[in-house]
Amino acid sequence: MLERRHFIQQSTLMATGLLVPGMKGFAISTKEDYDKKNISDFSKRLKPLGRILELKGYYVWGCSPIVAPDGKFHVFFSRWDSAKGMGGWISQSEIAHAVADKAEGPYSKVETILAPRGEGYWDGTTCHNPHIQFIDGVYCLFYMGNSNKKTNTKRIGLATSTSLNGPWKRSDKPLLEAGPEGSWDDHCTSNPSFIKHPDGEYWLYYKSWNTDEYENPVDPKIRGNRKYGLAISKNLEGPYYRYSDKPIIDYSKLGNNRQLEDGNVFNENGKFYMLARDMGRFDHEVGIILESDDGIHWSEPKISYFGVSRYLKQPPKPKHLSKYGRFERPQILMQNGSPTHLFVTTQGGQFETSSPFVFLITQK
């Protein structure tokens, strides 16, 4: 009976275009019982297109897209040696670039553009989580680096170029240091998202947490509580000043170490939206979306997309992939002021590592 139900679910999803054919031996998600009021209209606009950039010998993560004046699709993404396992991002990630004629690929001209610079640099041991924007006639690649292969030196920096093909000029110092000792963000600044505000200011959203919480002596399984902050500047290259000494999004008071990460902010029809990875508001499988009129005060979250099994057939979970079955690092492709595609990243694929996945966003 269970097999028949899964067959019916599979057939329905494939008929409606919500399931991408793939390998055999998959399991359809049985989480069909989310309250309808918690499911966003955004989730209903998504049509899966499939995986991209499955690179042999690499984990590929955090893919940020942009369209060039000639109509080509450019992506900037993190990658590292697959021999290092999933944890290799913290110690040896590099940022690469690729180009395609369509958002869903195929992508070619894959090349490394930012590699760790070595001792003495703020991005000396890793370059990770790129976020590409075109601001004031300049291509701006925001990213996270560290200098000791650990989380406590994670900082947000900026590389700029007049061409998507480079060369890229990196900032000598991070755009934003960690907060003072004891503050909510004294551990790091990470996972950048950026907008140029309609009033002309430069707004940098970032993830962080508190060091004492991260080094939890009571429960070592709890590694801090991720929250989101905002820093603002009058100039693209800074200095950036915190909007507040408190986070603008904080789920810690809800208990059970609820939190969020991978926030990506964009504008549509005069409203601010943030896509993020859910970490306990609903579960750890779905994404969430928040709305705001001012980019500071945010709504309660709704589900922005579901787990991988809602859209893609996959074989059973390999033992070495602990994040299997969920999408992370949402990044929006904007064209002519509207979101047209969603890029996320997920473990699995033909090399049992990780790769990006693309959705088409239908227009309102």
matplotlib code that plots the C-alpha trace (Angstrom):
import matplotlib.pyplot as plt

x = [0.0, 2.9, 4.6, 1.3, 1.0, 4.5, 3.9, 0.8, 2.7, 5.5, 3.2, 1.3, 4.5, 6.0, 2.8, 2.7, 6.4, 7.2, 9.5, 12.7, 13.4, 16.6, 18.1, 16.2, 15.8, 14.3, 11.8, 9.1, 8.7, 5.7, 5.6, 2.4, 0.8, 2.2, -0.6, -1.6, -1.4, 2.3, 3.0, 4.0, 2.8, 6.4, 6.7, 3.9, 5.8, 8.8, 9.3, 12.3, 14.8, 17.5, 21.1, 24.0, 27.8, 28.3, 32.0, 34.0, 36.5, 34.7, 32.0, 30.2, 28.3, 26.8, 26.0, 25.2, 23.9, 23.9, 23.1, 25.7, 24.7, 25.1, 22.5, 24.9, 24.3, 27.3, 27.5, 30.0, 30.3, 32.3, 34.2, 36.8, 38.5, 36.0, 38.8, 38.4, 34.7, 31.9, 33.9, 36.5, 34.7, 36.1, 39.8, 40.3, 37.3, 37.8, 35.4, 35.0, 33.1, 31.2, 29.1, 26.0, 23.4, 20.5, 20.1, 19.8, 23.0, 25.0, 27.8, 31.3, 34.5, 34.8, 37.7, 38.9, 38.8, 39.4, 41.6, 42.9, 45.7, 47.8, 49.2, 48.7, 45.4, 41.9, 40.9, 44.1, 42.7, 39.3, 37.0, 33.4, 29.7, 29.9, 27.1, 27.3, 25.7, 26.0, 26.2, 27.1, 28.5, 30.8, 30.5, 30.6, 31.4, 30.8, 32.1, 33.3, 36.9, 38.9, 42.5, 42.9, 40.7, 38.2, 34.9, 36.1, 37.9, 35.1, 34.7, 32.8, 34.9, 34.4, 36.1, 35.2, 35.7, 34.4, 33.9, 32.4, 35.5, 37.7, 40.3, 39.0, 40.4, 40.0, 39.5, 42.6, 40.4, 37.0, 34.0, 32.7, 34.6, 32.9, 31.2, 32.7, 33.3, 30.0, 27.8, 25.4, 27.8, 31.2, 32.2, 32.2, 30.6, 29.4, 27.0, 26.6, 23.6, 23.5, 21.2, 21.5, 18.6, 16.2, 17.5, 21.0, 22.5, 24.5, 22.9, 24.9, 23.0, 25.1, 24.9, 26.7, 26.4, 27.9, 31.2, 30.1, 27.0, 29.1, 31.5, 28.5, 29.8, 26.4, 25.5, 28.4, 25.9, 24.5, 27.0, 25.5, 22.3, 22.5, 20.9, 20.9, 22.3, 22.4, 25.2, 24.8, 27.3, 27.2, 29.8, 30.0, 33.4, 32.5, 33.0, 29.9, 28.2, 25.7, 22.1, 21.7, 23.6, 20.9, 20.1, 17.3, 16.1, 16.4, 14.5, 16.4, 13.6, 11.3, 13.3, 14.7, 17.6, 15.4, 17.4, 18.0, 20.9, 21.8, 19.6, 19.3, 17.5, 15.8, 13.2, 10.0, 7.2, 8.5, 8.7, 11.7, 11.9, 14.4, 14.9, 16.7, 17.4, 15.0, 16.5, 13.6, 10.7, 9.1, 11.9, 15.4, 14.3, 12.4, 13.4, 11.6, 10.6, 10.1, 8.5, 9.3, 8.2, 11.5, 14.1, 14.5, 11.3, 10.4, 7.2, 6.8, 8.3, 6.4, 7.7, 9.5, 10.4, 10.3, 12.8, 14.6, 12.4, 9.4, 11.1, 13.8, 14.2, 17.3, 18.8, 19.0, 21.2, 24.9, 26.4, 28.9, 26.3, 24.7, 22.9, 21.3, 17.7, 17.6, 18.4, 20.7, 22.3, 19.3, 20.3, 17.9, 18.6, 17.1, 16.3, 14.7, 13.8, 12.0, 13.2, 13.3, 15.3, 16.2, 19.6, 20.1, 22.6, 22.1, 24.2, 24.1, 24.2, 26.2, 29.4, 27.8, 29.2, 27.1, 26.0, 23.6, 20.0, 17.9, 14.2, 12.3, 10.3, 7.0, 5.9, 3.0]
y = [0.0, 2.3, 1.7, 2.4, 5.8, 6.7, 5.7, 7.9, 10.8, 10.4, 10.3, 13.4, 15.4, 14.4, 15.3, 18.8, 19.4, 19.4, 16.4, 16.2, 12.7, 11.3, 8.2, 5.2, 4.3, 7.5, 8.3, 10.9, 13.2, 12.3, 15.7, 16.8, 18.1, 21.6, 24.0, 25.8, 29.2, 28.6, 27.9, 31.1, 32.2, 32.3, 28.5, 28.1, 30.1, 27.7, 25.2, 22.9, 22.9, 20.6, 20.4, 22.3, 22.3, 18.7, 18.8, 15.6, 15.9, 18.8, 19.8, 22.7, 25.1, 28.6, 29.5, 33.2, 34.2, 37.4, 38.1, 40.0, 42.7, 40.2, 37.9, 35.3, 33.8, 34.0, 32.2, 32.5, 29.5, 27.9, 24.6, 22.5, 19.1, 16.3, 14.3, 16.7, 15.9, 18.3, 20.0, 21.2, 24.5, 25.9, 25.4, 25.4, 26.6, 28.7, 30.8, 29.9, 31.4, 29.8, 30.9, 29.6, 30.5, 29.5, 29.7, 25.9, 25.5, 23.7, 25.8, 26.1, 28.2, 27.1, 28.9, 29.8, 33.6, 33.9, 31.4, 31.7, 34.2, 32.7, 33.8, 37.5, 38.0, 38.0, 35.5, 33.5, 30.0, 30.0, 32.0, 31.0, 31.9, 34.4, 36.9, 38.9, 42.3, 45.0, 48.3, 51.8, 50.4, 48.0, 44.2, 43.5, 40.1, 39.9, 36.8, 35.2, 34.5, 33.3, 33.3, 30.3, 27.6, 28.2, 30.0, 32.7, 34.6, 34.4, 37.9, 39.5, 41.1, 42.5, 42.0, 44.4, 44.4, 46.3, 43.0, 39.7, 38.1, 40.0, 40.8, 41.2, 43.6, 42.4, 44.5, 44.6, 44.4, 42.9, 45.2, 44.3, 43.0, 40.9, 42.8, 43.6, 40.8, 39.7, 41.1, 38.8, 39.0, 38.8, 35.5, 36.4, 38.1, 35.7, 34.8, 38.3, 39.6, 43.1, 45.7, 49.3, 50.9, 53.1, 56.1, 55.5, 53.8, 50.5, 47.8, 44.7, 41.8, 39.3, 36.2, 35.8, 34.4, 34.8, 33.0, 31.9, 30.3, 28.6, 27.1, 25.7, 23.9, 22.6, 20.9, 20.7, 19.6, 23.2, 25.4, 28.8, 30.4, 32.0, 35.5, 38.2, 41.7, 44.8, 47.2, 50.4, 52.6, 55.8, 54.3, 51.0, 50.1, 51.3, 52.0, 50.0, 50.7, 48.4, 49.5, 48.4, 46.6, 43.9, 41.5, 42.4, 38.7, 36.5, 33.3, 32.2, 33.2, 30.7, 27.8, 24.5, 26.5, 27.7, 29.9, 30.6, 31.1, 31.8, 34.9, 36.4, 39.8, 41.1, 43.7, 43.0, 45.5, 47.9, 45.2, 43.6, 39.8, 37.5, 33.8, 31.7, 28.2, 27.1, 25.7, 24.8, 27.2, 24.5, 21.9, 21.6, 20.5, 23.5, 27.1, 30.1, 33.6, 36.7, 40.1, 43.6, 47.1, 48.7, 45.9, 46.1, 44.8, 41.4, 39.3, 35.8, 33.3, 31.1, 28.1, 29.3, 25.8, 22.3, 19.5, 18.0, 15.0, 17.2, 18.1, 15.5, 11.8, 10.7, 7.4, 6.6, 8.9, 8.1, 7.7, 10.5, 13.2, 14.4, 17.4, 15.2, 16.0, 19.8, 22.9, 25.6, 28.9, 30.4, 33.1, 35.0, 36.0, 39.4, 40.6, 43.9, 44.4, 41.0, 37.7, 35.1, 32.2, 30.7, 29.0, 26.7, 24.0, 20.5, 17.4, 14.4, 14.1, 11.8, 12.2, 12.0, 15.4, 18.5, 20.8, 23.8, 23.3, 25.9, 26.8, 29.0, 31.7, 32.3, 35.9, 37.2]
z = [0.0, 0.9, -2.4, -4.3, -2.5, -3.4, -7.0, -7.1, -5.5, -8.0, -11.0, -9.9, -9.3, -12.6, -14.4, -12.9, -13.5, -9.8, -9.9, -12.0, -13.3, -12.0, -10.5, -9.3, -5.6, -4.3, -1.5, -1.9, 1.1, 3.2, 4.9, 3.2, 6.3, 6.6, 7.6, 4.4, 6.1, 6.6, 2.9, 1.0, -2.4, -3.4, -3.0, -5.6, -8.2, -8.2, -11.1, -10.8, -13.6, -12.2, -10.9, -12.4, -12.0, -10.9, -11.0, -10.5, -7.6, -6.0, -3.5, -5.1, -2.8, -2.6, -6.2, -6.9, -10.4, -12.5, -16.2, -18.3, -20.8, -23.6, -22.0, -20.8, -17.4, -15.0, -11.7, -8.8, -6.5, -3.8, -4.4, -2.7, -3.0, -2.5, -0.7, 2.2, 2.7, 3.4, 6.1, 3.6, 3.2, 6.4, 5.5, 1.7, -0.2, -3.3, -5.4, -9.1, -12.1, -14.9, -17.9, -19.7, -22.3, -20.0, -16.2, -16.1, -18.0, -19.3, -17.8, -19.2, -18.8, -15.2, -13.5, -10.1, -9.5, -5.7, -3.8, -0.2, -0.2, 2.6, 5.9, 6.8, 4.9, 6.3, 3.6, 3.9, 4.4, 2.8, 0.3, 0.5, 0.1, -2.8, -3.4, -6.7, -7.4, -10.0, -8.1, -9.4, -12.6, -10.8, -10.3, -6.6, -5.3, -1.5, 0.2, 3.4, 4.2, 7.3, 8.3, 10.6, 9.2, 12.0, 12.4, 14.7, 12.0, 9.4, 8.0, 5.1, 2.4, -1.1, -4.5, -7.4, -11.2, -14.2, -15.9, -14.9, -16.4, -14.0, -13.0, -9.4, -6.8, -3.3, -0.2, 2.0, 5.1, 5.9, 5.3, 8.8, 11.8, 14.5, 17.3, 20.8, 23.2, 24.8, 22.0, 20.1, 17.0, 18.7, 17.0, 13.2, 10.3, 7.6, 4.8, 3.2, 1.4, 0.0, -1.4, -2.4, -0.6, -2.5, -0.4, -1.8, 1.3, 1.1, 3.2, 4.2, 5.9, 7.8, 10.0, 13.3, 16.8, 20.3, 21.1, 24.6, 23.1, 20.4, 23.0, 24.9, 28.0, 28.9, 25.6, 23.1, 20.4, 20.5, 18.5, 19.1, 17.8, 14.4, 14.1, 11.4, 11.7, 9.4, 8.7, 6.7, 4.9, 2.8, 0.5, -1.2, 0.2, 3.7, 6.5, 7.5, 10.8, 12.6, 12.4, 16.0, 18.8, 18.6, 15.7, 13.4, 13.3, 16.4, 17.0, 20.1, 22.5, 20.9, 22.5, 21.1, 19.6, 16.7, 14.3, 10.6, 8.2, 4.6, 4.4, 0.9, 0.6, -2.5, -3.5, -5.5, -6.1, -3.4, -0.7, 0.9, 1.1, 2.7, 1.8, 4.3, 5.5, 8.2, 11.4, 13.5, 12.9, 10.9, 10.5, 9.1, 5.6, 4.2, 3.3, 4.7, 3.3, 5.4, 4.2, 5.3, 4.3, 5.5, 5.4, 9.2, 10.7, 9.4, 9.3, 10.7, 8.3, 5.8, 3.8, 0.7, -0.7, 0.5, 0.9, -2.1, -2.3, -3.2, -6.5, -7.3, -7.3, -5.3, -4.2, -0.5, 1.6, 1.5, 4.9, 4.4, 3.5, 6.7, 5.1, 2.4, 1.4, 2.0, 0.0, 1.3, 0.3, -1.6, -4.1, -6.3, -9.9, -10.6, -14.2, -14.9, -11.3, -10.9, -9.5, -12.3, -10.9, -7.5, -7.1, -4.1, -3.2, -2.1, -1.3, -3.6, -7.3, -9.6, -7.6, -4.1, -3.2, -3.6, -6.4, -7.1, -8.2, -10.2, -10.0, -12.4, -10.6, -12.5, -12.5, -10.4]

ax = plt.figure().add_subplot(projection="3d")
ax.plot(x, y, z, "-o")
ax.set_aspect("equal")
plt.show()
